[in-house]
Amino acid sequence: MADTATRRAAKLDNRAIALASLPFMGMISFWQVYDGIVPKMLTNTFGLSNSLTGAIMAIDNVFGLFLLPLFGILSDRCTSKLGRRTPFILLGSGIATLSVPLIAIANNAGSLPLLICAILITLLAICMYRTMTVAIVADITPRPLRTKADSVQKIVGYAGTGVMLVAISVMVPNVERPDYLPLFLLQAAFVLVSAVVYGLLVKEPALVQKMHQKSLEMGIREDEVEKDDSPEAGGKERVADRSMRLSIALLLAATFFYYMSYNAMTTNISRYADIFYGMAGGSYAIINIVTIVGALASYVPLANLSLKVGRKKVALASSLVMVACPLVLWLVPGFSPVLYLVFLLMGVSLGGVDMCVYTMILECCSSNSVGRYSGYYYTVSMAAQVITPILSGVVMDVNPAMLFAYITGMGVLMGLSVAGAKHGDAILIDEVARREEAAEAE
């Protein structure tokens, strides 16, 4: 009977979560095309230097530093009949659908001003709804199940990423001046279809109401989550408890160091593998594939484990693995097939930290400020992705053998930040089941 009650309590509306994750899929798949192709346009078509190309490619991170929290706050205050997140998702997706192909058109026309204009419009459109693609899933999910919902969203999102990676390999010919328009039209269609299906099938207000009802069955009243609406706080959803604020700051710090560690590897692994593993050309990509497979395989099992033992324990255990793996790679130079297992475990740990830390942050705020804190989460991740390519690049210039020492150090700081956070765990699923049984008995 207890096992049955627990399974019922842990039941997630996977269809609703998957549909609500479609805009996230359309958005995150865009970065594969943008990060992979636009630098080629800037250097090959327009002859820009690597440094100038890098500066242009950093615009999205600079935009994200201030636009993501801004749009997150605006969505928290939105009172549309469509809901708080849906108007931003539909408008941002609509603009991106039009501007994404314009990037390829500008490249074909050889117009750098048009290309820069198309890039700026597209990045603004993506920023307009990027935070909302994750906030909507949190909005429609009871607090104890948010990590599990996040695992579903990650799987949906990275499935779309895989589709676009295949599209890039198939649709980009090996010629001096490729025509990228078919690929960018496909990406625009991906964004549009994702938004249209979402708009037709996801009724945000109804799903939010359903979340509140399910939360009440779990003994959680969202309107009683601690916040400060006093005039001194500007009438905004602010966390009043100092200990809670410290936990949020530490969890945001953990997010920062997570991306300092992870992005250092993704930025430099191609050169590192060439130098130390003898992986020339694109053969290094198998390392990325193994790491992604590890992350995808870990999402659901670790999310379910967090329901039983708590998010913090899963995040801490994942942090330890995320430190141990690059430590091994640093101390054991040279290539061996056994290293693929290390990269696989690193992917597993990346998935565990990524899911748990974000949902721990949301656990510390009220349902009326999910957009704000989702924006803060993305802001610190963007800040890390601006800083760590520079710092890790210096390491690669001075002593490439120390790359994984740098990654290990960032991982240690991440783990210490998670360990210091005193808040962020939801009630465990066994307690949820007990409360639901008590409510039914009454």
SVG drawing of the C-alpha trace seen along z (x, -y; Angstrom):
<svg xmlns="http://www.w3.org/2000/svg" viewBox="-13 -51 66 53">
<polyline fill="none" stroke="black" stroke-width="0.4" points="0.0,0.0 2.8,-2.4 4.6,-1.7 1.4,-2.3 0.8,-5.6 4.4,-6.7 4.2,-5.9 0.9,-7.9 2.5,-10.8 5.5,-10.8 3.3,-10.6 4.2,-13.4 2.1,-14.6 4.8,-13.7 2.7,-14.8 2.1,-18.3 5.8,-18.7 7.0,-17.4 4.6,-19.8 5.7,-22.7 9.3,-21.8 8.9,-22.3 9.9,-26.0 13.0,-25.0 13.8,-22.5 13.4,-25.0 15.5,-27.6 18.4,-25.3 18.7,-23.6 19.3,-27.1 22.6,-27.4 24.1,-24.4 23.5,-26.2 24.5,-29.6 27.7,-28.6 28.7,-26.2 28.0,-28.2 28.0,-31.9 31.8,-31.9 32.4,-30.3 30.4,-33.1 32.3,-35.8 35.8,-34.4 35.2,-32.7 32.7,-35.0 33.7,-38.4 37.4,-37.7 37.1,-38.9 39.9,-38.0 39.5,-35.3 39.5,-37.9 36.8,-40.1 34.8,-37.0 35.1,-36.0 33.9,-39.4 30.8,-39.2 30.1,-35.7 30.2,-36.9 27.3,-39.3 24.8,-36.7 26.4,-36.3 26.6,-40.0 22.9,-40.4 22.1,-37.6 23.7,-39.3 21.0,-42.0 18.2,-40.9 17.5,-37.5 16.7,-38.7 14.8,-41.7 12.5,-39.6 12.1,-37.1 10.9,-39.9 8.6,-41.2 7.0,-37.8 6.5,-37.4 4.4,-40.6 2.5,-39.7 -1.2,-39.4 -2.2,-38.2 -5.1,-35.8 -2.7,-33.4 -0.6,-33.3 2.7,-34.8 5.1,-33.0 3.2,-32.2 3.0,-35.7 6.8,-36.0 7.3,-32.5 5.0,-33.1 6.3,-36.7 10.0,-35.7 9.5,-32.6 7.7,-34.6 10.4,-37.2 13.1,-34.5 11.3,-32.6 11.7,-35.6 15.2,-36.7 17.0,-33.3 16.8,-32.8 17.9,-36.5 21.3,-35.5 21.9,-33.1 20.4,-35.6 22.9,-38.2 25.7,-35.8 24.7,-34.9 24.4,-38.6 27.8,-39.3 26.4,-42.1 28.1,-42.4 25.8,-45.2 22.7,-43.1 24.3,-40.0 25.1,-42.0 21.5,-43.4 20.0,-39.9 22.2,-38.5 21.2,-41.3 17.5,-40.9 17.7,-37.1 19.6,-37.3 17.1,-39.8 14.2,-37.5 15.9,-34.5 16.6,-36.5 12.9,-37.6 11.7,-34.0 14.8,-32.0 14.1,-32.3 10.4,-31.5 11.1,-28.2 12.4,-26.8 10.1,-28.9 7.0,-27.5 7.9,-23.9 8.5,-25.0 5.2,-26.9 3.1,-23.9 5.0,-21.4 4.5,-20.9 7.7,-21.7 8.7,-18.1 8.5,-17.0 10.4,-19.8 13.7,-17.9 11.8,-15.1 10.1,-17.6 13.5,-19.2 14.8,-15.8 12.0,-15.4 12.6,-18.9 16.3,-18.2 15.6,-15.0 13.2,-16.8 15.5,-19.7 18.6,-17.7 16.6,-15.4 16.0,-18.5 19.7,-19.4 20.6,-16.0 18.3,-16.6 20.0,-19.8 23.4,-18.3 22.5,-15.6 21.0,-18.4 24.3,-20.3 26.3,-17.2 23.9,-16.4 22.9,-19.9 26.2,-21.8 28.2,-20.8 32.0,-20.6 32.6,-23.6 34.4,-26.9 31.2,-29.0 28.3,-26.8 24.7,-28.0 23.5,-27.9 20.0,-29.1 18.3,-25.6 19.8,-24.8 18.6,-28.1 15.2,-27.7 15.0,-24.3 16.0,-25.9 13.4,-28.6 10.8,-26.0 11.9,-24.1 11.4,-27.2 8.0,-28.0 6.6,-24.5 7.7,-24.1 5.9,-27.4 2.8,-26.6 2.3,-23.2 3.0,-24.7 0.5,-27.5 -2.2,-25.1 -1.9,-22.4 -0.5,-24.1 -3.0,-26.1 -0.8,-27.7 -3.5,-29.1 -5.2,-25.7 -2.0,-23.9 -0.9,-26.3 -4.3,-25.9 -3.8,-22.1 -0.4,-22.5 -1.8,-24.5 -4.5,-21.8 -1.9,-19.0 0.3,-21.0 -2.6,-21.3 -2.9,-17.5 0.8,-17.4 0.2,-19.8 1.9,-22.7 0.2,-26.1 2.0,-28.2 0.5,-31.4 2.0,-30.8 5.6,-30.5 7.6,-33.1 8.1,-36.4 8.3,-40.1 5.8,-42.3 6.4,-45.3 6.8,-48.8 10.4,-48.7 10.9,-45.8 9.3,-47.7 6.2,-45.6 8.1,-42.9 8.4,-39.2 11.5,-39.2 12.9,-36.5 12.8,-37.9 14.7,-35.3 18.5,-36.0 19.4,-32.3 17.3,-31.6 18.9,-34.5 22.4,-33.2 21.4,-29.8 20.2,-31.4 23.5,-33.2 25.5,-30.0 23.4,-28.1 23.9,-30.9 27.6,-30.7 27.5,-26.9 25.9,-27.6 28.6,-30.1 31.4,-27.6 29.6,-24.8 29.7,-26.7 33.2,-27.9 34.2,-24.2 32.0,-22.8 32.5,-25.5 36.3,-25.4 36.2,-21.8 33.8,-22.4 35.8,-25.4 39.2,-23.7 38.7,-20.0 39.4,-20.0 42.8,-21.5 43.6,-19.5 42.6,-16.2 44.8,-17.1 47.8,-17.9 47.6,-15.1 45.4,-12.4 46.5,-12.6 42.9,-13.3 43.3,-15.4 40.5,-17.0 37.0,-16.2 37.8,-13.0 37.7,-14.7 33.9,-15.0 33.5,-11.4 34.5,-12.8 31.6,-15.3 29.2,-12.6 30.2,-10.2 29.8,-13.1 26.3,-14.0 25.2,-10.3 26.2,-10.2 24.2,-13.3 21.1,-12.1 21.3,-8.7 21.5,-10.2 18.6,-12.7 15.7,-10.4 17.5,-8.0 19.0,-10.9 15.8,-12.9 14.0,-9.9 16.8,-9.4 16.4,-13.0 12.8,-12.3 13.9,-9.7 17.1,-11.2 16.8,-14.9 18.3,-17.2 21.2,-18.4 22.6,-14.9 22.4,-14.1 24.0,-17.5 26.8,-16.9 27.5,-13.3 27.4,-14.6 29.8,-17.4 32.3,-14.9 32.2,-12.9 32.5,-16.1 35.7,-16.9 37.1,-13.4 36.9,-12.9 39.0,-15.9 41.4,-15.2 42.0,-11.8 42.4,-13.3 44.9,-15.8 47.0,-13.2 46.9,-10.5 48.2,-12.1 48.0,-10.4 45.1,-8.6 43.6,-5.3 40.1,-3.9 39.4,-3.7 39.2,-7.6 35.9,-7.2 34.4,-5.8 35.8,-8.9 34.1,-11.2 30.9,-9.2 30.9,-9.6 31.6,-13.3 28.5,-13.5 26.5,-11.7 27.7,-14.2 27.0,-17.2 23.4,-16.1 23.0,-15.6 24.4,-19.0 22.6,-20.8 19.1,-19.5 19.4,-19.7 21.0,-23.1 18.5,-24.9 15.5,-23.4 17.0,-24.1 17.1,-27.8 13.5,-27.7 12.6,-25.9 13.8,-29.0 11.5,-31.5 7.7,-31.9 5.8,-30.8 5.4,-34.4 9.1,-35.0 10.1,-31.9 10.9,-34.1 13.1,-36.4 15.2,-33.7 15.3,-31.7 16.7,-34.9 19.3,-35.2 20.3,-31.5 20.9,-32.2 22.7,-35.5 25.4,-33.9 25.7,-31.1 26.2,-33.7 28.8,-35.5 30.8,-32.3 30.7,-31.6 32.1,-35.1 34.9,-34.7 36.0,-31.1 37.0,-30.9 39.4,-33.8 40.9,-32.3 41.1,-28.7 42.5,-30.2 45.3,-31.7 45.9,-28.3 46.1,-26.7 48.6,-29.3 50.8,-29.0 50.6,-25.2 48.0,-23.1 48.6,-20.2 47.0,-22.2 43.6,-22.5 42.0,-19.8 43.6,-21.2 41.7,-24.4 38.5,-22.4 39.0,-20.5 39.5,-23.7 36.3,-25.2 34.5,-22.0 35.8,-22.2 34.5,-25.7 31.1,-24.5 30.9,-21.6 31.8,-23.9 29.0,-26.3 26.4,-23.5 27.6,-22.2 27.1,-25.6 23.5,-26.0 21.1,-25.1 17.9,-25.4 16.6,-24.0 15.3,-20.5 11.7,-19.8 9.7,-17.4 10.6,-13.8 8.3,-11.7 7.5,-9.3 6.2,-12.3 4.2,-13.5 2.5,-10.1 1.7,-10.2 0.2,-13.7 -1.9,-12.7 -3.2,-9.6 -4.1,-11.7 -5.9,-14.2 -7.9,-11.4 -8.8,-9.9 -10.2,-13.3"/>
</svg>
